[in-house]
């Protein structure tokens, strides 16, 4: 009976996490028909419909949302505890679901994984790349790496680096347009503006220097984008001046495709951190991954470079 209920709950939670039986089946290593059958049997046992089904979508009903909210985290903790016992007490094992931003994830964290999986061969990192902030608990992530995730009693954050935002442009653009010497001179330049994914608003150019002065700079907009990687590419192509976190532009600065504009001035944003659940039983796979990332990221020197040091 427990085995049946376990398979039913696994299918239900995976389907709710992924939003489709097919994606849940890939995650569980089953067929979509087997996942759908398990969910149907759970619904029959409970006497309620858990999902609204159509040919194109799968969504939780009110009863499904209530059940998902009540069992998602406890069931994950039970699974972690059983995995630890079956693999040996405290031995890191299992799939590790990680959320990362596109550029930061690919550039700085994917290169760290080879050594991690060599050390912990029973842990399988499952990476999800998205520039939007995730709800770590509700979406079932073990770990998230990024900035600005709202901290609650359910989350712990360990800082990886404080982050400076800098002005950049291509050498070709600055050859055609004299580089500004003061923030006020930005008004005569072509600006590449960023639209916030969370608010839909344009990010203001609020700059400060080492002396503590702060100004809000004006610029002539020529394009607006919501993706920092696209903004960096547009700036490297000579479209104008962009204001971006150092994490997104360091490779282009190192290659000479971009150069700093007004290097004495910068903006600040929330620290780059690694987030995980504050639940009492932190799975071994999460514990070793967080410790490894903090250790390796600091050893890489990027923590100081993201501050402009």
Buried (B, 14 or more C-beta within 10 A) or exposed (E): EEEEEBBBBBBBBBBBBBEBBBBBBBBBEBEBEBBBBBBBBBBEEBEBBBBEEEEEEBEBBEBBEEBBEEBBBEBBBBBBEEBBEEBEEEBBBBEBBBBBBBBBBBBBBBEBBEEBEEEBEBBEBEBEBBBEBBEBBBBBBBBBBBBEBEEEEEBBBEEBBBBBBBBBBBEEBBEEBEBBEEBEEBEEBBBBBBBEEEEEEEBEBBBBEEEEEEBEBBBEEBBEBBBBBBBBBBBBEBBBBBBBBBBBBBBBBEEEBBBBBBEBBBBBBEBBBBBBBBBEEBBBBBEBBBEBBBEBBEEEEBBEBBBBE
